Amino acid sequence: NLHIVSRTLRCMQRKQPNKLTLGEAIRAKREPQMSLRELARRSGISAAYLSDIERGNRSPGRCVMENIAVALGAPKLAARFVSDRIDFHREQIARLRVGRTK
């Protein structure tokens, strides 16, 4: 299964190999219950934006994250948001620095 292989590779690249990213946690909580489009509708965001969050390409704002957590019935998910957002911005800064050295 390509999804499992992809997730395993991402876990291996992280410092904490067993910790899911915020996007992976959202997807894992969402999939048994509802579709991406349904969660996006309940959260008041577009399906494209939610997809980007789940893939780690975008970091949601606090209000959006709270809306997602409420829609999923997972208040602890919103608490994780703060540490994952810091990690996201660190990665973005690192990518910019690599781009400047070329």
C-alpha positions in Angstrom: 0.0 0.0 0.0 1.6 3.2 -1.2 0.0 5.3 1.6 1.6 3.1 4.3 5.0 3.2 2.6 4.8 7.0 2.2 3.8 7.4 5.9 6.6 5.1 7.0 9.2 7.1 5.1 8.0 10.4 6.5 8.1 8.9 10.0 11.7 7.7 9.5 12.7 11.2 8.4 11.4 12.8 11.7 13.1 13.0 15.0 10.2 11.2 16.7 9.5 8.3 14.4 6.2 7.2 16.1 4.6 10.7 16.2 2.1 11.5 13.5 2.3 14.9 11.9 -0.7 17.2 12.4 -2.0 16.4 8.9 -1.6 12.6 9.5 -3.5 12.9 12.8 -6.3 14.8 11.1 -6.6 12.2 8.3 -6.4 9.3 10.8 -9.2 10.7 12.9 -11.3 11.7 9.8 -11.1 8.7 7.6 -13.3 6.2 9.5 -15.9 8.9 10.1 -16.2 11.2 7.1 -14.8 12.3 3.8 -12.4 15.1 3.3 -15.1 17.2 1.7 -17.5 16.6 4.6 -14.9 17.6 7.2 -14.0 20.7 5.1 -17.6 21.7 5.0 -18.1 21.2 8.7 -14.9 23.2 9.4 -15.8 26.1 7.1 -12.8 25.7 4.8 -12.3 24.4 1.3 -11.5 20.8 0.5 -8.3 21.9 -1.2 -7.1 23.8 1.9 -7.9 20.8 4.1 -6.1 18.5 1.7 -3.0 20.8 1.8 -3.1 20.7 5.6 -3.3 16.9 5.7 -0.4 16.6 3.3 1.7 19.0 5.3 1.8 21.7 2.6 0.0 24.3 4.7 -0.3 25.1 8.3 -3.8 26.1 9.5 -4.5 29.2 11.7 -5.6 28.7 15.2 -9.3 29.3 14.5 -9.3 26.9 11.5 -7.6 24.3 13.7 -10.1 24.7 16.4 -12.9 24.3 13.8 -11.4 21.1 12.5 -10.9 19.7 16.1 -14.6 20.5 16.9 -15.8 18.9 13.7 -13.8 15.8 14.5 -14.8 15.8 18.2 -11.1 15.7 19.0 -10.2 18.7 21.3 -6.6 17.3 22.0 -5.9 17.7 18.3 -6.1 21.5 18.6 -3.6 21.4 21.5 -1.0 19.6 19.2 -1.4 22.3 16.7 0.9 24.8 18.5 4.0 22.5 18.4 3.4 21.3 14.9 3.0 24.8 13.6 6.4 25.7 15.0 7.9 22.7 13.3 6.2 23.7 10.0 7.7 27.2 10.1 11.1 25.8 10.9 10.9 23.6 7.9 9.8 26.5 5.7 12.8 28.6 6.9 15.2 25.7 6.3 13.9 25.4 2.7 14.3 29.1 2.1 17.9 28.9 3.4 18.7 26.0 1.1 17.3 27.9 -1.9 19.5 30.9 -1.2 22.7 28.8 -1.1 22.3 27.5 -4.7 
